[in-house]
C-alpha cells in the first residue's frame, strides 16, 4: 500500500503542475491512475463474490464478515495504526461520519454479500452488484455533478448488458432471495462510495481505512457472538482459512485502499463505470473456479458491458 500511495502522490503532483499544457497532461495522468485503481479494486472484489459463494455452506455469513475485517485490520495495522493514532483528535471530531462510512462499507455491505451467497450464484451476485454504479451516478447528479452525454451512454450500454445477463435474455426479471440481498448490498456500497467524496479534509487515507475497519468490526461483534451461540463456530481448515485470508488481505485491505484512492481522483460516477466490469470478471472466475456455465448470451452481454465501460471511462466522458 505504500507503493500505491507513492503512485498516487506522483499523479497528484503531475496534476498540480503549472501552465495550461502541463496542467492538462497532469490531470490526464491523475485520471489514468484513478481508473487503474478502480480497475484493480473491481478485479480483486470479483474474487470475493466467488469466495462468498464457495464458503456459503461452511462459514456462517456473519462469522465470514467478522473474520474478514479482523484479518483486514491486522493487515493494514503496520501501515496505518501510527497515522490513525497521530490523527486521533481529528478522527474523534468526525466520528459520526466515520461511523456511517463503517456501517455502510464494512458492517452492512459485506454481510449482505455473504448472506446472498447462500441462495444465489456467484455470477448473479456480480451482475446485480453492477446496479451500484447507477446509484453512484444518481448520487453525484443529485450533488450537482454534470455526468456528460458520453458517460451516460456508456452507463446505459453497460446497464443493458447487465439486465440481459440477469434476465437470461428475456428481460423478465425473476429474483431469488439471494438476489434481493445483493440489491441491498449494491445500495449499501453505492452509498458508501458517494460518502467517500465527502470525507473530511485532512484525514489520511490509511488512517481512514484503519478506523473504518476497526469500527465496522466492532459493530459486527454483537451479531458475531450471537451467531456463535446460535449456529456454532466453523472448522478452521485450509478450505476455510485460505479464502478468509484472501478476502481479508486482498479484497479488503488492498481493494478498499485502491477504491478509496480512485474515488478521490476521479469521483464515484466515473469509477462506477469501471465497476461495470465486475460481472465479466465474476462470470469468468465462477466458470473457472466453481464451474458455473458461461454461454453465448453471457459472452454477448460481456461485450456490451466492456463496450459501455470503454465509452463511459474514456477521457472527455464528462463533457
C-alpha positions in Angstrom: 0.0 0.0 0.0 3.0 2.3 0.5 3.8 1.7 -3.2 0.2 2.6 -4.2 0.5 5.8 -2.2 3.6 6.8 -4.0 2.0 6.2 -7.4 -1.0 8.4 -6.4 1.2 11.1 -5.0 3.1 11.2 -8.2 -0.1 11.5 -10.3 -1.4 14.2 -8.0 1.9 16.2 -8.3 1.6 16.0 -12.1 -2.0 17.2 -11.9 -0.8 20.3 -9.9 1.8 21.3 -12.4 1.8 25.0 -13.6 0.9 26.0 -17.1 -2.0 25.0 -19.3 -0.4 22.1 -21.2 1.3 20.6 -18.2 -1.8 21.0 -16.1 -3.9 19.2 -18.7 -1.4 16.4 -19.0 -1.1 16.1 -15.3 -4.9 15.9 -14.9 -4.8 13.2 -17.6 -2.2 11.2 -15.7 -4.2 11.5 -12.4 -7.4 10.3 -14.3 -5.5 7.4 -15.7 -4.1 6.4 -12.3 -7.6 6.7 -10.8 -9.1 4.4 -13.5 -6.3 1.9 -12.8 -7.1 2.0 -9.1 -10.8 1.4 -9.8 -9.9 -1.5 -12.1 -7.6 -3.1 -9.5 -10.4 -2.9 -6.9 -13.0 -4.2 -9.3 -10.9 -7.2 -10.4 -10.0 -8.1 -6.8 -13.5 -7.8 -5.5 -14.7 -10.1 -8.2 -12.8 -12.9 -6.4 -14.6 -12.1 -3.2 -18.0 -12.9 -4.7 -16.7 -16.3 -5.7 -15.3 -16.8 -2.2 -18.6 -15.8 -0.6 -20.3 -18.5 -2.7 -17.7 -21.1 -2.0 -17.8 -20.5 1.8 -21.7 -20.3 2.0 -22.1 -23.9 3.2 -19.1 -23.9 5.7 -18.9 -20.5 7.3 -21.9 -18.6 8.6 -22.3 -15.2 6.8 -21.8 -13.1 10.0 -18.7 -15.0 11.0 -17.3 -14.8 7.5 -17.8 -11.0 7.6 -16.4 -10.6 11.1 -13.2 -12.5 10.4 -12.7 -10.8 7.1 -12.5 -7.4 8.8 -10.3 -8.7 11.7 -7.8 -10.0 9.2 -8.0 -6.8 7.2 -7.4 -4.8 10.3 -4.3 -6.8 11.2 -3.1 -6.4 7.5 -3.3 -2.6 7.5 -2.2 -2.0 11.1 1.6 -1.9 10.3 1.0 0.8 7.7 -2.0 2.7 9.2 -2.1 2.4 13.0 0.5 5.1 13.6 -1.3 7.5 11.2 -4.6 6.8 13.0 -3.0 7.5 16.4 -1.5 10.8 15.2 -4.9 11.9 13.9 -6.9 10.6 16.8 -8.3 14.1 17.7 -9.4 14.7 14.1 -10.9 11.3 13.9 -12.9 11.8 17.1 -14.1 15.2 15.7 -15.6 13.4 12.7 -16.8 10.2 14.5 -20.3 10.4 13.2 -19.1 10.4 9.6 -16.7 7.6 10.3 -19.4 5.5 12.0 -21.8 5.9 9.0 -19.0 5.1 6.5 -18.0 2.0 8.6 -21.7 0.9 8.8 -22.3 1.1 5.1 -19.0 0.0 3.6 -17.8 -2.6 6.2 -20.6 -3.8 8.6 -23.6 -4.0 6.2 -22.2 -4.3 2.7 -20.1 -7.5 3.0 -22.5 -9.1 5.4 -25.3 -8.8 2.8 -23.0 -10.2 0.2 -22.2 -13.3 2.3 -25.9 -13.8 3.1 -26.7 -13.6 -0.7 -24.1 -16.3 -1.4 -26.3 -18.9 0.4 -29.1 -18.7 -2.2 -27.8 -17.2 -5.4 -24.9 -17.9 -7.8 -21.6 -16.0 -7.8 -22.4 -14.9 -11.4 -25.8 -13.4 -10.3 -24.1 -11.7 -7.3 -21.6 -9.9 -9.6 -24.3 -9.0 -12.1 -26.6 -7.5 -9.6 -23.8 -5.6 -7.9 -23.4 -3.8 -11.2 -26.5 -1.8 -10.3 -24.4 0.1 -7.8 -22.7 2.4 -10.5 -26.2 3.6 -11.5 -26.9 4.6 -7.9 -23.4 6.2 -7.6 -24.1 8.3 -10.7 -27.5 9.4 -9.3 -25.9 10.4 -6.1 -23.3 12.5 -7.9 -26.0 14.1 -10.2 -28.1 15.0 -7.1 -24.9 16.6 -5.7 -24.6 18.8 -8.7 -22.0 16.9 -10.8 -22.6 17.0 -14.6 -22.2 13.5 -15.9 -21.9 14.2 -19.6 -23.5 12.5 -22.6 -20.7 10.0 -23.3 -20.6 8.7 -19.7 -24.4 8.4 -19.6 -24.5 6.5 -22.9 -21.7 4.2 -21.7 -23.6 3.6 -18.5 -26.8 2.8 -20.3 -25.0 0.3 -22.7 -23.3 -1.4 -19.8 -26.5 -1.5 -17.8 -28.3 -3.1 -20.8 -25.7 -5.8 -20.8 -26.2 -6.4 -17.1 -30.0 -6.6 -17.5 -29.7 -9.1 -20.3 -27.4 -11.2 -18.1 -29.7 -11.1 -15.1 -32.8 -11.9 -17.2 -31.1 -14.6 -19.3 -32.1 -12.6 -22.4 -35.8 -12.4 -21.7 -35.8 -9.1 -19.7 -38.3 -10.9 -17.4 -36.5 -10.5 -14.0 -37.1 -13.3 -11.6 -35.2 -12.5 -8.4 -34.4 -15.1 -5.7 -34.0 -14.2 -2.0 -30.2 -14.1 -2.6 -30.7 -11.6 -5.4 -32.7 -9.3 -3.1 -29.9 -9.5 -0.5 -27.5 -8.4 -3.3 -29.7 -5.5 -4.3 -29.4 -4.3 -0.7 -25.6 -4.8 -0.8 -25.5 -2.7 -4.1 -27.4 0.1 -2.4 -25.1 0.0 0.7 -21.9 0.0 -1.4 -23.1 2.9 -3.7 -24.0 4.9 -0.6 -20.6 4.3 0.9 -18.9 5.3 -2.4 -20.9 8.5 -2.6 -20.0 9.2 1.1 -16.3 9.0 0.3 -16.5 12.2 -1.7 -17.5 14.0 1.5 -14.5 12.6 3.5 -13.4 15.4 5.9 -10.4 17.3 4.8 -7.1 16.3 6.5 -7.9 12.6 7.3 -5.1 10.4 6.0 -6.3 7.7 3.6 -4.6 4.9 5.6 -5.9 6.3 8.9 -9.4 6.4 7.4 -9.1 2.7 6.3 -7.8 1.5 9.7 -10.5 3.4 11.6 -13.4 2.2 9.4 -12.2 -1.4 9.5 -12.0 -1.2 13.3 -15.4 0.5 13.8 -17.0 -1.9 11.3 -15.7 -5.0 13.0 -16.7 -3.5 16.4 -20.3 -3.0 15.1 -20.3 -6.6 13.9 -19.2 -8.0 17.3 -22.6 -8.4 18.9 -24.1 -10.3 16.0 -20.9 -12.3 15.7 -21.3 -13.5 19.3 -25.0 -14.2 18.6 -24.1 -16.3 15.5 -21.6 -18.3 17.6 -24.2 -19.1 20.2 -27.0 -19.9 17.7 -25.1 -21.5 14.8 -21.8 -22.6 16.4 -18.4 -21.9 15.0 -16.8 -23.2 11.8 -14.0 -25.6 11.4 -10.6 -23.9 10.7 -9.2 -25.8 7.7 -7.2 -24.8 4.7 -10.5 -24.8 2.7 -12.0 -22.1 5.1 -8.9 -20.2 6.3 -7.3 -19.6 2.8 -10.4 -17.9 1.3 -10.8 -15.8 4.5 -7.1 -14.7 4.2 -7.8 -13.7 0.6 -10.9 -11.6 1.4 -9.3 -10.1 4.5 -5.9 -9.1 3.0 -6.6 -8.7 -0.8 -10.3 -8.0 -1.1 -10.4 -5.8 2.0 -7.1 -4.1 2.7 -5.8 -3.7 -0.8 -9.1 -3.3 -2.7 -10.7 -0.8 -0.4 -7.5 1.3 -0.3 -7.4 1.2 -4.2 -11.1 2.1 -4.4 -10.9 5.0 -2.0 -8.0 6.4 -4.0 -9.9 6.0 -7.2 -12.9 7.9 -5.8 -10.6 10.7 -4.6 -9.0 11.0 -8.1 -11.9 10.6 -10.5 -15.1 10.6 -8.5 -17.7 7.9 -7.7 -19.6 8.1 -11.0 -16.5 7.6 -13.3 -15.1 4.9 -11.0 -18.6 3.3 -11.1 -18.4 2.9 -14.9 -15.2 0.8 -14.4 -17.1 -1.2 -11.7 -19.4 -2.5 -14.5 -16.5 -4.8 -15.4 -17.3 -6.8 -12.3 -19.9 -9.1 -13.8 -17.5 -10.0 -16.5 -14.7 -10.8 -14.0 -17.1 -12.7 -11.7 -18.5 -14.7 -14.6 -15.1 -15.8 -15.8 -13.9 -16.6 -12.2 -17.1 -18.5 -11.3 -16.7 -20.6 -14.5 -13.0 -21.3 -13.8 -13.3 -21.9 -10.1 -16.9 -23.1 -9.4 -17.8 -24.5 -12.9 -20.8 -22.1 -13.3 -21.7 -22.1 -17.0 -20.8 -19.3 -19.5 -22.6 -19.4 -22.9 -23.1 -17.3 -26.0 -25.6 -14.9 -24.2 -23.1 -14.3 -21.4 -20.4 -13.5 -23.9 -22.6 -11.1 -25.8 -23.6 -9.3 -22.6 -19.9 -9.1 -21.5 -19.2 -7.4 -24.9 -21.9 -4.9 -24.2 -20.6 -4.3 -20.7 -17.0 -3.9 -21.9 -18.1 -1.5 -24.6 -20.0 0.6 -22.2 -17.1 0.8 -19.8 -14.7 1.9 -22.5 -17.1 4.5 -23.7 -18.0 5.9 -20.3 -14.5 5.8 -18.8 -12.8 7.5 -21.8 -11.2 10.9 -21.2 -13.7 13.6 -22.1 -16.6 11.4 -20.8 -17.8 14.2 -18.6 -18.2 16.7 -21.4 
